[in-house]
Amino acid sequence: MAPKKIATWEWVVAVLILSGPWWLIGEGIVGFLTADPNHPDVVVLLGSLPLALFSLVAVLSYRTMWKRATRQVQPQSRRRLWRIYWGNFILGVGLTWLMSDIPDWLLRFIGYQH
């Protein structure tokens, strides 16, 4: 395959893999802000766990790929994807930690009533 087609497919796969967890996180946050009684924090948790897991797998696969070749040889699109995956991993772990034990100050800040 041509390098341009490979880069396109990498972006398509990244969007498909990351869109599901982000959709779940968005639905959970909207449910949380509208005081939905159906436990929207669990929906956010179910979105953030796969987000962190998929991003960790992607970061490790890119790391393995870069061990064989130097980072400067990799195309700019792969380096951008690596940064996006790292950011998603950090956000996924942070949201997982936050939703596992939501601080009271955050609940008061958004006006959530128990």
MMTF fields as JSON, N, C-alpha, C and O atoms, coordinates in Angstrom:
{
  "mmtfVersion": "1.0.0",
  "mmtfProducer": "UNKNOWN",
  "numBonds": 455,
  "numAtoms": 456,
  "numGroups": 114,
  "numChains": 1,
  "numModels": 1,
  "chainsPerModel": [1],
  "groupsPerChain": [114],
  "chainIdList": ["A"],
  "bondAtomList": [4, 2, 8, 6, 12, 10, 16, 14, 20, 18, 24, 22, 28, 26, 32, 30, 36, 34, 40, 38, 44, 42, 48, 46, 52, 50, 56, 54, 60, 58, 64, 62, 68, 66, 72, 70, 76, 74, 80, 78, 84, 82, 88, 86, 92, 90, 96, 94, 100, 98, 104, 102, 108, 106, 112, 110, 116, 114, 120, 118, 124, 122, 128, 126, 132, 130, 136, 134, 140, 138, 144, 142, 148, 146, 152, 150, 156, 154, 160, 158, 164, 162, 168, 166, 172, 170, 176, 174, 180, 178, 184, 182, 188, 186, 192, 190, 196, 194, 200, 198, 204, 202, 208, 206, 212, 210, 216, 214, 220, 218, 224, 222, 228, 226, 232, 230, 236, 234, 240, 238, 244, 242, 248, 246, 252, 250, 256, 254, 260, 258, 264, 262, 268, 266, 272, 270, 276, 274, 280, 278, 284, 282, 288, 286, 292, 290, 296, 294, 300, 298, 304, 302, 308, 306, 312, 310, 316, 314, 320, 318, 324, 322, 328, 326, 332, 330, 336, 334, 340, 338, 344, 342, 348, 346, 352, 350, 356, 354, 360, 358, 364, 362, 368, 366, 372, 370, 376, 374, 380, 378, 384, 382, 388, 386, 392, 390, 396, 394, 400, 398, 404, 402, 408, 406, 412, 410, 416, 414, 420, 418, 424, 422, 428, 426, 432, 430, 436, 434, 440, 438, 444, 442, 448, 446, 452, 450],
  "bondOrderList": [1, 1, 1, 1, 1, 1, 1, 1, 1, 1, 1, 1, 1, 1, 1, 1, 1, 1, 1, 1, 1, 1, 1, 1, 1, 1, 1, 1, 1, 1, 1, 1, 1, 1, 1, 1, 1, 1, 1, 1, 1, 1, 1, 1, 1, 1, 1, 1, 1, 1, 1, 1, 1, 1, 1, 1, 1, 1, 1, 1, 1, 1, 1, 1, 1, 1, 1, 1, 1, 1, 1, 1, 1, 1, 1, 1, 1, 1, 1, 1, 1, 1, 1, 1, 1, 1, 1, 1, 1, 1, 1, 1, 1, 1, 1, 1, 1, 1, 1, 1, 1, 1, 1, 1, 1, 1, 1, 1, 1, 1, 1, 1, 1],
  "groupList": [{"groupName": "MET", "atomNameList": ["N", "CA", "C", "O"], "elementList": ["N", "C", "C", "O"], "formalChargeList": [0, 0, 0, 0], "bondAtomList": [1, 0, 2, 1, 3, 2], "bondOrderList": [1, 1, 2], "singleLetterCode": "M", "chemCompType": "L-PEPTIDE LINKING"}, {"groupName": "ALA", "atomNameList": ["N", "CA", "C", "O"], "elementList": ["N", "C", "C", "O"], "formalChargeList": [0, 0, 0, 0], "bondAtomList": [1, 0, 2, 1, 3, 2], "bondOrderList": [1, 1, 2], "singleLetterCode": "A", "chemCompType": "L-PEPTIDE LINKING"}, {"groupName": "PRO", "atomNameList": ["N", "CA", "C", "O"], "elementList": ["N", "C", "C", "O"], "formalChargeList": [0, 0, 0, 0], "bondAtomList": [1, 0, 2, 1, 3, 2], "bondOrderList": [1, 1, 2], "singleLetterCode": "P", "chemCompType": "L-PEPTIDE LINKING"}, {"groupName": "LYS", "atomNameList": ["N", "CA", "C", "O"], "elementList": ["N", "C", "C", "O"], "formalChargeList": [0, 0, 0, 0], "bondAtomList": [1, 0, 2, 1, 3, 2], "bondOrderList": [1, 1, 2], "singleLetterCode": "K", "chemCompType": "L-PEPTIDE LINKING"}, {"groupName": "ILE", "atomNameList": ["N", "CA", "C", "O"], "elementList": ["N", "C", "C", "O"], "formalChargeList": [0, 0, 0, 0], "bondAtomList": [1, 0, 2, 1, 3, 2], "bondOrderList": [1, 1, 2], "singleLetterCode": "I", "chemCompType": "L-PEPTIDE LINKING"}, {"groupName": "THR", "atomNameList": ["N", "CA", "C", "O"], "elementList": ["N", "C", "C", "O"], "formalChargeList": [0, 0, 0, 0], "bondAtomList": [1, 0, 2, 1, 3, 2], "bondOrderList": [1, 1, 2], "singleLetterCode": "T", "chemCompType": "L-PEPTIDE LINKING"}, {"groupName": "TRP", "atomNameList": ["N", "CA", "C", "O"], "elementList": ["N", "C", "C", "O"], "formalChargeList": [0, 0, 0, 0], "bondAtomList": [1, 0, 2, 1, 3, 2], "bondOrderList": [1, 1, 2], "singleLetterCode": "W", "chemCompType": "L-PEPTIDE LINKING"}, {"groupName": "GLU", "atomNameList": ["N", "CA", "C", "O"], "elementList": ["N", "C", "C", "O"], "formalChargeList": [0, 0, 0, 0], "bondAtomList": [1, 0, 2, 1, 3, 2], "bondOrderList": [1, 1, 2], "singleLetterCode": "E", "chemCompType": "L-PEPTIDE LINKING"}, {"groupName": "VAL", "atomNameList": ["N", "CA", "C", "O"], "elementList": ["N", "C", "C", "O"], "formalChargeList": [0, 0, 0, 0], "bondAtomList": [1, 0, 2, 1, 3, 2], "bondOrderList": [1, 1, 2], "singleLetterCode": "V", "chemCompType": "L-PEPTIDE LINKING"}, {"groupName": "LEU", "atomNameList": ["N", "CA", "C", "O"], "elementList": ["N", "C", "C", "O"], "formalChargeList": [0, 0, 0, 0], "bondAtomList": [1, 0, 2, 1, 3, 2], "bondOrderList": [1, 1, 2], "singleLetterCode": "L", "chemCompType": "L-PEPTIDE LINKING"}, {"groupName": "SER", "atomNameList": ["N", "CA", "C", "O"], "elementList": ["N", "C", "C", "O"], "formalChargeList": [0, 0, 0, 0], "bondAtomList": [1, 0, 2, 1, 3, 2], "bondOrderList": [1, 1, 2], "singleLetterCode": "S", "chemCompType": "L-PEPTIDE LINKING"}, {"groupName": "GLY", "atomNameList": ["N", "CA", "C", "O"], "elementList": ["N", "C", "C", "O"], "formalChargeList": [0, 0, 0, 0], "bondAtomList": [1, 0, 2, 1, 3, 2], "bondOrderList": [1, 1, 2], "singleLetterCode": "G", "chemCompType": "PEPTIDE LINKING"}, {"groupName": "PHE", "atomNameList": ["N", "CA", "C", "O"], "elementList": ["N", "C", "C", "O"], "formalChargeList": [0, 0, 0, 0], "bondAtomList": [1, 0, 2, 1, 3, 2], "bondOrderList": [1, 1, 2], "singleLetterCode": "F", "chemCompType": "L-PEPTIDE LINKING"}, {"groupName": "ASP", "atomNameList": ["N", "CA", "C", "O"], "elementList": ["N", "C", "C", "O"], "formalChargeList": [0, 0, 0, 0], "bondAtomList": [1, 0, 2, 1, 3, 2], "bondOrderList": [1, 1, 2], "singleLetterCode": "D", "chemCompType": "L-PEPTIDE LINKING"}, {"groupName": "ASN", "atomNameList": ["N", "CA", "C", "O"], "elementList": ["N", "C", "C", "O"], "formalChargeList": [0, 0, 0, 0], "bondAtomList": [1, 0, 2, 1, 3, 2], "bondOrderList": [1, 1, 2], "singleLetterCode": "N", "chemCompType": "L-PEPTIDE LINKING"}, {"groupName": "HIS", "atomNameList": ["N", "CA", "C", "O"], "elementList": ["N", "C", "C", "O"], "formalChargeList": [0, 0, 0, 0], "bondAtomList": [1, 0, 2, 1, 3, 2], "bondOrderList": [1, 1, 2], "singleLetterCode": "H", "chemCompType": "L-PEPTIDE LINKING"}, {"groupName": "TYR", "atomNameList": ["N", "CA", "C", "O"], "elementList": ["N", "C", "C", "O"], "formalChargeList": [0, 0, 0, 0], "bondAtomList": [1, 0, 2, 1, 3, 2], "bondOrderList": [1, 1, 2], "singleLetterCode": "Y", "chemCompType": "L-PEPTIDE LINKING"}, {"groupName": "ARG", "atomNameList": ["N", "CA", "C", "O"], "elementList": ["N", "C", "C", "O"], "formalChargeList": [0, 0, 0, 0], "bondAtomList": [1, 0, 2, 1, 3, 2], "bondOrderList": [1, 1, 2], "singleLetterCode": "R", "chemCompType": "L-PEPTIDE LINKING"}, {"groupName": "GLN", "atomNameList": ["N", "CA", "C", "O"], "elementList": ["N", "C", "C", "O"], "formalChargeList": [0, 0, 0, 0], "bondAtomList": [1, 0, 2, 1, 3, 2], "bondOrderList": [1, 1, 2], "singleLetterCode": "Q", "chemCompType": "L-PEPTIDE LINKING"}],
  "groupTypeList": [0, 1, 2, 3, 3, 4, 1, 5, 6, 7, 6, 8, 8, 1, 8, 9, 4, 9, 10, 11, 2, 6, 6, 9, 4, 11, 7, 11, 4, 8, 11, 12, 9, 5, 1, 13, 2, 14, 15, 2, 13, 8, 8, 8, 9, 9, 11, 10, 9, 2, 9, 1, 9, 12, 10, 9, 8, 1, 8, 9, 10, 16, 17, 5, 0, 6, 3, 17, 1, 5, 17, 18, 8, 18, 2, 18, 10, 17, 17, 17, 9, 6, 17, 4, 16, 6, 11, 14, 12, 4, 9, 11, 8, 11, 9, 5, 6, 9, 0, 10, 13, 4, 2, 13, 6, 9, 9, 17, 12, 4, 11, 16, 18, 15],
  "groupIdList": [1, 2, 3, 4, 5, 6, 7, 8, 9, 10, 11, 12, 13, 14, 15, 16, 17, 18, 19, 20, 21, 22, 23, 24, 25, 26, 27, 28, 29, 30, 31, 32, 33, 34, 35, 36, 37, 38, 39, 40, 41, 42, 43, 44, 45, 46, 47, 48, 49, 50, 51, 52, 53, 54, 55, 56, 57, 58, 59, 60, 61, 62, 63, 64, 65, 66, 67, 68, 69, 70, 71, 72, 73, 74, 75, 76, 77, 78, 79, 80, 81, 82, 83, 84, 85, 86, 87, 88, 89, 90, 91, 92, 93, 94, 95, 96, 97, 98, 99, 100, 101, 102, 103, 104, 105, 106, 107, 108, 109, 110, 111, 112, 113, 114],
  "secStructList": [7, 7, 2, 2, 2, 2, 2, 2, 2, 2, 2, 2, 2, 2, 2, 2, 2, 2, 2, 2, 2, 2, 2, 2, 2, 2, 2, 2, 2, 2, 2, 2, 2, 6, 6, 7, 1, 1, 7, 2, 2, 2, 2, 2, 2, 2, 2, 2, 2, 2, 2, 2, 2, 2, 2, 2, 2, 2, 2, 2, 2, 2, 2, 2, 2, 2, 2, 2, 1, 7, 4, 4, 4, 1, 7, 2, 2, 2, 2, 2, 2, 2, 2, 2, 2, 2, 2, 2, 2, 2, 2, 2, 2, 2, 2, 2, 2, 2, 2, 2, 1, 7, 7, 2, 2, 2, 2, 2, 2, 2, 6, 7, 7, 7],
  "xCoordList": [0.839, 0.0, 0.875, 1.977, 0.354, 1.07, 1.028, 0.059, 2.072, 2.103, 0.911, 0.457, 0.401, -0.743, -1.998, -2.784, -2.187, -3.345, -3.237, -4.239, -2.029, -1.826, -2.158, -2.829, -1.686, -1.97, -3.468, -3.997, -4.148, -5.593, -6.299, -7.19, -5.916, -6.548, -6.25, -7.102, -5.06, -4.748, -5.669, -6.125, -5.95, -6.841, -8.279, -8.999, -8.705, -10.069, -10.247, -11.257, -9.262, -9.33, -9.329, -10.069, -8.508, -8.454, -9.798, -10.264, -10.421, -11.725, -12.781, -13.588, -12.786, -13.773, -13.581, -14.556, -12.348, -12.077, -12.398, -12.951, -12.06, -12.219, -13.599, -13.958, -14.371, -15.671, -16.677, -17.489, -16.642, -17.568, -17.403, -18.375, -16.179, -16.002, -16.319, -16.884, -15.97, -16.272, -17.767, -18.268, -18.501, -19.953, -20.548, -21.417, -20.071, -20.563, -20.258, -21.104, -19.055, -18.675, -19.581, -20.039, -19.837, -20.71, -22.13, -22.731, -22.668, -24.009, -24.072, -25.045, -23.04, -23.02, -22.912, -23.554, -22.11, -21.962, -23.266, -23.675, -23.912, -25.209, -26.223, -26.976, -26.248, -27.161, -26.855, -27.763, -25.58, -25.161, -25.588, -26.058, -25.427, -25.783, -27.291, -27.755, -28.054, -29.513, -30.123, -31.344, -29.304, -29.732, -30.56, -31.59, -30.101, -30.761, -30.592, -29.47, -31.662, -31.555, -31.007, -30.898, -30.66, -30.216, -28.707, -28.137, -28.066, -26.632, -25.755, -25.078, -25.763, -24.939, -23.443, -22.634, -23.055, -21.632, -21.09, -19.915, -21.922, -21.496, -21.283, -20.382, -22.105, -21.942, -20.616, -19.906, -20.285, -18.994, -17.857, -16.857, -18.01, -16.984, -16.855, -15.743, -17.979, -17.942, -17.364, -16.931, -17.35, -16.701, -15.239, -14.427, -14.887, -13.5, -12.581, -11.399, -13.09, -12.256, -11.795, -10.597, -12.709, -12.222, -11.359, -10.427, -11.667, -10.848, -9.405, -8.479, -9.215, -7.862, -7.221, -6.038, -7.984, -7.437, -7.047, -5.939, -7.939, -7.626, -6.43, -5.568, -6.376, -5.265, -3.958, -2.914, -4.0, -2.778, -2.256, -1.053, -3.142, -2.731, -2.13, -1.113, -2.745, -2.23, -0.872, 0.033, -0.725, 0.565, 1.662, 2.769, 1.357, 2.366, 2.688, 3.837, 1.694, 1.982, 2.835, 3.74, 2.561, 3.402, 4.808, 5.789, 4.905, 6.232, 7.032, 8.227, 6.374, 7.04, 7.449, 8.532, 6.597, 6.905, 8.106, 8.937, 8.202, 9.282, 10.59, 11.64, 10.561, 11.817, 12.6, 13.831, 11.858, 12.52, 13.076, 14.083, 12.45, 12.904, 12.902, 12.157, 13.719, 13.775, 12.515, 11.791, 12.266, 11.048, 11.039, 9.976, 12.182, 12.248, 11.873, 11.474, 11.999, 11.666, 10.149, 9.645, 9.433, 7.98, 7.304, 7.744, 6.238, 5.514, 4.891, 4.659, 4.632, 4.052, 2.682, 2.318, 1.916, 0.576, 0.649, -0.2, 1.638, 1.793, 2.207, 1.76, 3.04, 3.431, 2.242, 2.108, 1.373, 0.168, -0.775, -1.337, -0.942, -1.795, -1.249, -2.028, 0.05, 0.67, 0.338, 0.018, 0.416, 0.073, -1.413, -1.777, -2.258, -3.697, -3.986, -4.775, -3.359, -3.571, -3.072, -3.719, -1.937, -1.436, -2.414, -2.713, -2.911, -3.883, -5.153, -5.695, -5.631, -6.819, -6.56, -7.447, -5.367, -5.034, -5.062, -5.619, -4.465, -4.43, -5.848, -6.208, -6.65, -8.033, -8.858, -9.683, -8.641, -9.377, -9.048, -9.941, -7.767, -7.374, -7.895, -8.364, -7.817, -8.316, -9.816, -10.286, -10.574, -12.025, -12.389, -13.337, -11.642, -11.902, -11.676, -12.477, -10.589, -10.295, -11.364, -11.83, -11.746, -12.723, -14.094, -14.761, -14.522, -15.861, -15.925, -17.013, -14.792, -14.831, -15.114, -15.681, -14.726, -15.007, -15.149, -14.178, -16.363, -16.6, -16.496, -17.209, -15.612, -15.477, -16.73, -17.406, -17.024, -18.201, -18.117, -19.135, -16.903, -16.77, -17.167, -17.703, -16.911, -17.296, -18.808, -19.399, -19.429, -20.88, -21.548, -22.544, -20.998, -21.548, -21.324, -22.176, -20.17, -19.824, -20.79, -21.182, -21.172, -22.086, -23.548, -24.44, -23.797, -25.159, -25.923, -27.148, -25.25, -25.888, -26.442, -25.73, -27.707, -28.356, -28.41, -28.815, -28.016, -28.037, -29.444, -29.667],
  "yCoordList": [-1.193, 0.0, 1.245, 1.267, 2.25, 3.516, 4.164, 3.989, 4.911, 5.557, 6.475, 6.591, 7.126, 8.018, 7.234, 7.682, 6.058, 5.224, 4.659, 4.558, 4.291, 3.765, 4.836, 4.563, 6.057, 7.156, 7.438, 7.715, 7.369, 7.589, 6.519, 6.831, 5.263, 4.175, 4.258, 3.914, 4.709, 4.878, 5.917, 5.726, 7.008, 8.03, 7.533, 7.837, 6.764, 6.216, 5.268, 5.323, 4.401, 3.464, 4.221, 3.866, 5.255, 6.039, 6.692, 6.67, 7.27, 7.921, 6.888, 7.138, 5.735, 4.704, 4.139, 3.912, 3.917, 3.336, 4.326, 3.936, 5.59, 6.565, 7.215, 7.823, 7.099, 7.773, 7.105, 7.798, 5.79, 5.093, 5.485, 5.885, 5.378, 5.805, 7.286, 7.637, 8.152, 9.57, 9.823, 10.711, 9.05, 9.193, 8.798, 9.493, 7.665, 7.25, 8.296, 8.599, 8.838, 9.864, 11.088, 11.642, 11.507, 12.657, 12.41, 13.279, 11.234, 10.9, 10.879, 11.347, 10.34, 10.29, 11.661, 11.929, 12.532, 13.874, 14.658, 15.373, 14.518, 15.19, 14.654, 15.426, 13.334, 12.752, 13.207, 13.415, 13.361, 13.811, 15.255, 15.595, 16.099, 17.511, 17.736, 18.718, 16.836, 16.974, 16.19, 16.041, 15.689, 14.95, 13.719, 13.449, 12.988, 11.747, 10.707, 10.494, 10.057, 9.099, 7.732, 6.842, 7.539, 6.231, 6.037, 5.359, 6.6, 6.456, 6.826, 5.961, 8.091, 8.495, 8.433, 8.396, 8.42, 8.299, 6.953, 6.847, 5.934, 4.615, 4.654, 3.992, 5.421, 5.548, 6.241, 5.834, 7.27, 7.94, 6.968, 6.937, 6.182, 5.198, 4.139, 3.729, 3.69, 2.699, 3.276, 2.52, 4.577, 5.207, 5.479, 5.357, 5.846, 6.217, 5.002, 5.09, 3.89, 2.689, 2.191, 1.977, 1.994, 1.59, 2.654, 2.331, 3.921, 4.989, 4.853, 4.931, 4.651, 4.488, 3.204, 3.196, 2.139, 0.857, 0.91, 0.506, 1.402, 1.486, 2.394, 2.083, 3.508, 4.441, 3.852, 4.065, 3.111, 2.474, 1.45, 1.386, 0.656, -0.332, 0.374, -0.071, 1.461, 2.198, 2.825, 2.773, 3.414, 4.029, 2.968, 3.196, 1.815, 0.745, 0.191, -0.16, 0.106, -0.386, 0.611, 0.21, 1.901, 2.902, 2.89, 3.082, 2.667, 2.599, 1.428, 1.558, 0.284, -0.876, -0.594, -0.992, 0.082, 0.424, 1.36, 1.245, 2.283, 3.245, 2.686, 3.291, 1.55, 0.945, 0.447, 0.451, 0.011, -0.487, 0.643, 0.46, 1.78, 2.938, 4.148, 4.197, 5.099, 6.286, 7.117, 6.985, 7.947, 8.755, 9.753, 10.059, 10.256, 11.254, 10.658, 11.391, 9.338, 8.691, 8.553, 8.491, 8.505, 8.32, 9.564, 10.69, 9.345, 10.5, 11.367, 10.918, 12.606, 13.561, 13.099, 13.348, 12.426, 11.979, 10.938, 10.937, 10.059, 9.076, 9.735, 9.316, 10.746, 11.449, 12.194, 12.267, 12.749, 13.413, 12.403, 12.653, 11.262, 10.223, 9.752, 9.51, 9.616, 9.196, 10.199, 9.813, 11.485, 12.522, 12.473, 12.635, 12.251, 12.156, 10.96, 11.071, 9.823, 8.646, 8.873, 8.442, 9.541, 9.845, 10.747, 10.516, 11.771, 12.662, 11.928, 12.159, 11.045, 10.263, 9.308, 9.077, 8.754, 7.866, 8.632, 8.154, 9.81, 10.615, 11.038, 10.98, 11.46, 11.838, 10.638, 10.764, 9.483, 8.281, 7.857, 7.508, 7.887, 7.527, 8.569, 8.218, 9.851, 10.896, 10.803, 10.954, 10.556, 10.417, 9.169, 9.181, 8.093, 6.871, 7.121, 6.703, 7.799, 8.105, 9.042, 8.849, 10.048, 11.016, 10.376, 10.658, 9.525, 8.943, 7.796, 7.433, 7.226, 6.152, 6.709, 6.009, 7.953, 8.587, 10.09, 10.841, 10.511, 11.906, 12.767, 12.525, 13.775, 14.638, 15.487, 15.888, 15.748, 16.545, 17.98, 18.573, 18.541, 19.907, 20.003, 21.025, 18.959, 18.974, 18.865, 19.518, 18.043, 17.928, 19.247, 19.633, 19.944, 21.25, 22.283, 23.138, 22.198, 23.152, 23.069, 24.097, 21.861, 21.724, 21.761, 21.694, 21.868, 21.995, 20.692, 20.7, 19.587, 18.269, 17.995, 18.112, 17.631, 17.301, 15.789, 15.088, 15.289, 13.837, 13.331, 12.136],
  "zCoordList": [0.0, 0.0, 0.0, 0.549, -0.62, -0.661, 0.719, 1.458, 1.069, 2.392, 2.651, 3.789, 1.607, 1.782, 2.161, 2.996, 1.544, 1.872, 3.282, 3.99, 3.689, 5.04, 6.069, 7.064, 5.827, 6.757, 6.83, 7.907, 5.694, 5.683, 6.492, 7.281, 6.311, 7.052, 8.541, 9.36, 8.904, 10.329, 10.96, 12.088, 10.258, 10.78, 10.844, 11.795, 9.832, 9.838, 11.021, 11.723, 11.235, 12.361, 13.688, 14.606, 13.791, 15.029, 15.324, 16.464, 14.308, 14.51, 14.897, 15.792, 14.236, 14.548, 15.957, 16.674, 16.346, 17.657, 18.778, 19.806, 18.589, 19.659, 19.703, 20.711, 18.642, 18.642, 19.583, 20.195, 19.711, 20.601, 22.062, 22.704, 22.606, 23.996, 24.222, 25.258, 23.279, 23.467, 23.408, 24.099, 22.586, 22.549, 23.899, 24.425, 24.468, 25.785, 26.858, 27.699, 26.819, 27.799, 27.658, 28.657, 26.419, 26.19, 26.677, 27.309, 26.39, 26.857, 28.384, 28.975, 29.017, 30.477, 31.107, 32.123, 30.518, 31.06, 30.911, 31.825, 29.755, 29.565, 30.567, 31.161, 30.76, 31.74, 33.154, 33.959, 33.454, 34.783, 35.018, 36.104, 34.015, 34.164, 34.208, 34.786, 33.602, 33.643, 34.791, 34.853, 35.698, 36.89, 36.536, 37.153, 35.546, 35.141, 36.248, 36.707, 36.689, 37.794, 37.375, 38.218, 36.103, 35.611, 35.681, 34.826, 36.654, 36.915, 35.707, 35.151, 35.304, 34.16, 34.46, 33.533, 35.758, 36.074, 35.619, 35.266, 35.622, 35.139, 33.627, 33.111, 32.916, 31.47, 31.157, 30.237, 31.907, 31.714, 32.014, 31.297, 33.065, 33.409, 32.322, 31.992, 31.761, 30.683, 29.394, 28.525, 29.257, 28.114, 28.354, 27.436, 29.573, 29.84, 29.977, 29.643, 30.454, 30.548, 29.179, 28.994, 28.197, 26.878, 26.213, 25.476, 26.473, 25.898, 26.359, 25.551, 27.654, 28.183, 27.655, 27.315, 27.587, 27.135, 25.662, 25.307, 24.795, 23.366, 23.124, 22.303, 23.83, 23.649, 24.137, 23.52, 25.24, 25.73, 24.731, 24.479, 24.166, 23.156, 21.944, 21.411, 21.507, 20.355, 20.658, 19.826, 21.837, 22.192, 22.237, 21.749, 22.817, 22.879, 21.499, 21.231, 20.617, 19.271, 18.494, 17.762, 18.643, 17.987, 18.576, 17.857, 19.865, 20.491, 19.937, 19.674, 19.759, 19.178, 17.74, 17.309, 17.008, 15.621, 15.558, 14.657, 16.508, 16.487, 17.005, 16.787, 17.683, 18.109, 16.903, 16.901, 15.858, 14.657, 13.803, 13.12, 13.83, 13.058, 13.977, 14.956, 13.661, 14.504, 14.345, 13.358, 15.293, 15.294, 14.147, 13.608, 13.771, 12.71, 11.349, 10.444, 11.198, 9.934, 9.781, 8.66, 10.878, 10.838, 10.255, 10.488, 9.504, 8.94, 10.035, 11.157, 9.675, 10.611, 11.098, 12.247, 10.23, 10.628, 11.741, 12.633, 11.707, 12.78, 14.07, 15.138, 14.013, 15.229, 15.827, 17.049, 14.972, 15.478, 16.119, 17.185, 15.459, 16.034, 17.37, 18.292, 17.503, 18.76, 19.861, 20.985, 19.531, 20.517, 20.881, 22.046, 19.891, 20.147, 21.047, 21.985, 20.777, 21.607, 23.035, 23.99, 23.189, 24.537, 25.277, 26.449, 24.595, 25.228, 25.623, 26.704, 24.753, 25.079, 26.23, 27.052, 26.301, 27.41, 28.731, 29.719, 28.746, 29.963, 30.358, 31.534, 29.383, 29.684, 30.147, 31.053, 29.535, 29.944, 31.357, 32.13, 31.701, 33.073, 34.058, 35.141, 33.689, 34.576, 34.796, 35.924, 33.733, 33.884, 34.672, 35.458, 34.465, 35.232, 36.708, 37.545, 37.029, 38.436, 39.004, 40.127, 38.234, 38.71, 38.911, 39.906, 37.99, 38.078, 39.082, 39.531, 39.438, 40.423, 41.824, 42.663, 42.079, 43.36, 43.124, 43.221, 42.814, 42.47, 43.718, 44.692, 43.71, 44.887, 45.121, 44.173, 46.374, 46.724, 46.212, 45.856, 46.173, 45.698, 44.225, 43.797, 43.453, 42.049, 41.898, 41.037, 42.73, 42.694, 43.061, 42.449, 44.066, 44.449, 43.34, 43.098, 42.669, 41.623, 40.439, 39.886, 40.053, 38.92, 39.342, 38.497, 40.635, 41.131, 41.16, 41.036, 41.317, 41.335, 42.722, 43.72, 42.778, 44.047, 44.197, 43.269, 45.33, 45.572, 45.602, 45.794]
}
